[in-house]
Amino acid sequence: MDESTLDPGNLVKVLTGENKALLQRVASLEAEALRREEDRRRTEGSLLHMNRLYAKLRYRLLPYLYSSARQSVESGLPLMRTLAIMHIDLKENGVDK
């Protein structure tokens, strides 16, 4: 490499000439990578927030779930009841639709 290739003025000419399209492509790929990284971080943050909310909700619902399970054991009815079990009075009154 000679001194003329390292000259900043010469580098500008080389970069603005043939390699301009290549530099634009590299710049656009870098910008796209930065956008993806930002989106990933934003998604991770929102997923973490959502998981915390559902964990809090789960623990708030534990007393209800416990009492429902206990009632299910005592009554002999399933914990997840079908509509036919829940609305047996409709069938007894002749509503069979």
C-alpha atoms as one frame of an Amber mdcrd trajectory, in Angstrom:
protein
   0.000   0.000   0.000   1.405   3.341  -0.897   0.891   6.713   0.778  -1.712
   7.913  -1.742  -4.224   5.174  -0.779  -4.109   6.169   2.881  -4.785   9.809
   2.071  -8.210  10.766   3.529  -9.164  12.632   0.383  -8.443   9.552  -1.714
 -10.457   7.360   0.665 -13.462   9.652   0.295 -13.227   9.378  -3.490 -13.005
   5.575  -3.320 -15.878   5.286  -0.835 -18.176   7.624  -2.733 -17.419   5.913
  -6.020 -17.880   2.187  -6.610 -18.467   1.200  -3.003 -21.308   3.614  -2.310
 -23.975   0.937  -2.831 -22.061  -1.466  -0.606 -21.776   1.136   2.163 -25.472
   1.934   1.911 -26.310  -1.770   2.174 -24.059  -2.198   5.227 -25.596   0.880
   6.849 -29.128  -0.390   6.215 -28.227  -3.825   7.627 -26.786  -2.203  10.740
 -29.905  -0.060  11.164 -32.103  -3.139  10.746 -30.048  -5.034  13.325 -30.418
  -2.137  15.776 -34.202  -2.047  15.204 -34.447  -5.798  15.784 -32.424  -5.545
  18.989 -34.636  -2.716  20.216 -37.782  -4.713  19.355 -36.381  -7.771  21.153
 -35.664  -5.752  24.283 -39.100  -4.135  24.177 -40.763  -7.550  23.737 -38.736
  -9.085  26.564 -39.723  -6.220  28.833 -43.412  -6.513  27.994 -43.345 -10.315
  28.359 -41.686 -10.009  31.743 -44.301  -7.467  32.809 -47.121  -9.705  31.551
 -45.716 -12.768  33.334 -45.505 -10.819  36.586 -49.133  -9.737  36.225 -50.317
 -13.310  35.636 -48.240 -14.610  38.543 -49.846 -12.018  40.832 -53.293 -12.918
  39.489 -52.641 -16.612  40.054 -51.722 -16.064  43.677 -54.718 -13.790  44.191
 -56.979 -16.566  42.854 -55.491 -19.345  45.003 -58.015 -18.959  47.860 -60.877
 -19.219  45.353 -59.327 -22.263  43.680 -58.700 -23.909  47.040 -62.247 -23.381
  48.240 -63.657 -24.587  44.896 -61.535 -27.745  45.062 -62.596 -28.377  48.653
 -66.270 -27.867  47.755 -65.820 -30.231  44.808 -64.407 -32.959  47.072 -67.149
 -32.503  49.657 -70.032 -32.450  47.146 -68.681 -35.072  44.769 -69.262 -32.791
  41.773 -66.405 -32.206  39.351 -64.329 -29.059  39.714 -64.972 -28.163  36.073
 -68.707 -28.658  35.692 -70.506 -28.852  32.359 -73.485 -26.664  31.523 -75.809
 -29.656  31.913 -74.701 -30.094  35.521 -74.828 -26.375  36.286 -78.305 -25.889
  34.789 -80.019 -29.146  35.697 -83.119 -27.134  36.715 -83.705 -26.174  33.057
 -83.829 -29.783  31.991 -86.237 -30.618  34.835 -88.535 -27.769  33.741 -88.758
 -29.085  30.199 -86.206 -26.823  28.528 -84.218 -29.330  26.529 -82.484 -27.257
  23.882
